[in-house]
Amino acid sequence: MTSTLTTRPVERAKPARTGDVPRRRTRVLALPEARWAAAATVLFLLALPLQLTGAPAWTWGPLYALSYVTGGWEPGWEGLKALKERTLDVDLLMVVAALGAASIGQVMDGALLIVIFATSGALEALATARTADSVRGLLDLAPAKATRLTPEGGEQTVPVEELLVGDTVLVRPGERVGADGRVLDGASDVDQATITGEPLPVAKERGDEVFAGTLNGTGALRVRVERDASDSVIARIVRMVQEASETKAPRSCSSRRSNSATRWAWSPRPWPSSWYRSPSARSSPTHCCAP
């Protein structure tokens, strides 16, 4: 049994650590929401000092208008699509609040509301993108192929998706474990910090459980597959992260939408002050449905 682990010369891989796994992080300006928010902010910051220093309206008015357009067109479009489905969305409420402020002469306040709203939307998009980056990083941990041992004692390099429960795989030193399973033969230290968070490698020998994506140390292991690739621990972690990112934001937004709509409808101040203060000042903190 031991001869299977030692007959073939081991091709040593470069020592790898958990931190060596390539990580792909989405750049902020790669997101369209971030670019639109940045444009709206720059236009607002150009218009504000002109207005405060008493410059003619034709110098800062177009800048404010462009700030409204760049920061508000996307949430406004999303709000109109939600309204088509008979849903009062916070996107539409915020844009209407900003336009309402502009209609009564509070152009700067409306532009500021648009900038805050666009920035919060960009932060939401960034948080979602970083969550997707984390999921991709987890998927990168699992190897694409594994060495399966045949009943005749031979070796086959196969995709991990083709491994079946009961198959036996060979994990050489420096390789990542291809599937969740149990050690049949061999002894080694396995770095499983990516799964369990343990800072030091864990000694593995006959009968111990190993996980897909963990890094084998200096010894060779023969592992019996106990779970399909789609049901491995790392695959379940990825599914849980994806489900959390998809379900948390809508639930959070739902409560904020109803809160915003309630505040919109009530105000003790006479019109038009109440009409202006209610949608703009009271609806401004209702966004940021970040995942």
N, C-alpha and C positions, 0 to 999 in steps of 0.2 A: 504493500500500500504506500509505503514511504517512497518507493522508487519513482512513482508517478510525479512526485513533487520535485525530484532532483535530477532525473535523467536528462532533461532539456536545460541547456545553459540559460541562466536567467539574464535577461537583458535589463540592466538596471536603468530605471528612469531617474530623472533628476529629482532630488528630494523636493517634495512639495509640501506646502503648508496651507492651512485653511485660507490665510490671507492672500495666497497666490492665485486663487481662482479669479479669472478676469471678471471684472464688474463693469457693466454698461450702465452709465447714468445718463438720463435724459438731460440735455442742456436746457436751461431756462428759456432762452430765446428760440429754441427749436419748437416751442409750443406757440401756435397762433394766438391763443388767449393772452400769453405773456407779451407778445409783440404788440397786439392791439392795446393792451393796458399800458405798456411803456409809451406808445405813441400818444395816448390820451393824457398821460401824466406830463409828458414833455410839453405838449400844447398848452395844458393848463398852467404849467409853471412859466411859460412864456407870456401868457395873457395876464396872469395875476399882477405882476409888478407894473405892467402898462396901465392897468385899470386903477391900481392904488396910487400911482403917481399922477393921475389926472390926464392921461393921454387921450386923444380923441377916440370915440367909440369904434371908428372904422379900423383902428389899429389892433384892438384886442377882441372886438366882436367876432371876426372870422375865425380867430384862434379858438375862442370858446366853442363856436359852432363846429369846428373840426374835432374838438375834443369830445363834444356830444356824439358826433358821428362815429369816430374811431372806437370810443369806449362803449357806446350804447347800441350799435347796430346788431351785434351778435346776441346779447341778451334780449333785445327787443324782438328779434326774429324768433328766438326760442319761446319767448312769451306769447307771440302770436300763434305759433304752432300749438302751444298748450291751450290757448283760448279756443282754437278750432276744435279741440277735443273737450271743450266745456270744462276746462280746469283753469282756475285763477292762480296763475303762477307768480312767484315773487319777482321773476325777471321782468315781467310786464309791469308790475306795480312800481318797481324802482325806476324804470324808464319813464312811465307816466308821471311819477313824482318829480323827476328832473325836468321834464317838459313843462309841468305845471309851475314849477319854480321859475323857469325862464319866462313863462307867459305873464307873470305878474312882476317882472323886472328883476328877479333874483337870479340873474344869469350865472353869477359866480357860484352861488350855493348849489344850483343844479349841476354845474360842471364838476364841482367837488364831489357831489353825490355819485355822479357817473364814474369819476376816477376811483373812488373808494369801492364802488361796486365792481368795476372792471378788474381792479387789483385783487379783490377777494376771489373773483372768478378765476383769475390766473393762478392764485395760490391753490385753489381747489384742483385745477387741472394739473398743477405741478405735483401735488400730493398723490393724485391718481397715477400719474406717470411714474413717480418714484415707487409706488406700490407694484406697478407692472415690472419695473426694473428689478425689484426684489424677487418677484416670481421668476423672472428669467434667470436671475442668479442662482436660485435654487435648482432650476432645471439644468443649468450648466454643471452642477455638481455630479449628476448621475452620468456615468460613462455611456457612450452610444453602443459599445460592443462589449462582449464578454467571451471568455474562453470556456466553452462547454466540453466536458469530458464524456466521451462515448463509452458504451458498455465494453467495447473491445480495448479500451485504454488509450484511444487516440484523442486528439484535440480538434475542436472546431471553433473558429471565431465567428460568432453570430451576433446579430443585433439583440439588445437586451429585451426587446419586445417579443422575441421568439422564444425566450426562456419559459419553460413550463414548470409548474410545481412538481418537485421531485427530481428535477435535473441537478446535475453536479457541475459546479463551475470551479475553475482554478483561478485564484487571485495571487498574482506574483508580487514580490516586494515593490513598493512604490506605486502600485496600481490602485484604482478605486474599485470598491466592491460593486459588482454589477447588479445585484439583486438582494432583497432581504432573505436571510436564510440562517442556517445553523452550521457551525463548523463540524465537519466530519473528521478532518485530519489536519495536522500542522499546528503551529503556535506562532503568534506574532503579536505585536502591539498595534492597535488600530486607533487612529485619530478620528473620533466621532463627535468632535465639537460642533460640527455643523448641524447635527441632529439633536444631541443631548445637552450641548453647552459645556461639557466637561473640558477643563483646560488642558489636561494631560492625556496622552494616549492610554487606552485601556488594554490590558493583556487579554488575549483571546486564545482559547484552546478548545479541544474537542468538547462539543456540547454547548458552547457559548453562541449567543445570537449576534449576528452582524447585520448592518443596515446598508442599503444601496446608497452610494454617494460618499461613504466614509472612506478614509485613506488608509490603506494597509502600510505596515511598517517594513521591517527587515526580513520577516519570515514569509513563507508561502503558505497559503491556506486552501483547503478543499472545502467548499461550501455547498450544502444542499439547499436548493431554492425552496422557500416556503410560501412566498407570495408572488403573484403576478406583478409585472412592472407597473400596471395601472393601480395596484392596491398597495404599493410600497409606502413606507412611512413618509418618504420625501414627496411622493405623489399626493398623499393625503394632506400634507402640509400646504402644498401648492393649491390644492382645491379649497382648503379652508381660508387661505389668504384671499383667493379670488372671490369666494362667496362673501367674505367680510367686506371687501371693497365694493361689491355690487349692492349689498343690502343695507349697509349703514347709512350711506348718503341719502337715498330716497326717504328713509324713515325720518332722518334728521330734517330734510327739506320739508317734509309734509307738515311737521309741527310748526316750522317757521312760516310756511305759507299761511296756515290758518291764523297764526299769531299776527302776521302782517296784515291780513285782510281784516281782522278784528280791530286793529289799531287804526286802520284806514277809515273805518266807518264811524269812529267816535272821536269827538273832540269838544270840549266845553267852550272853546273860543268862537267868537262870531266870524262869519265869512267876510273877507277872503283869508284872514289870518289863520283861521282854523283849517281851511282847505289847504293852505300852504304848509303849515307846521305839521299837520297830521301825516300826509304822505311822505314828506321829505325827512323831517327830523325823527319821526317815530319809526319809520320803516328802514332807516339806514342800518341799524345793527342786525337786521334779520337775515342777512345773507351768510356766506361762509359755511356752506354745507359740505365741509371737507370730509373726505373719507378717512 
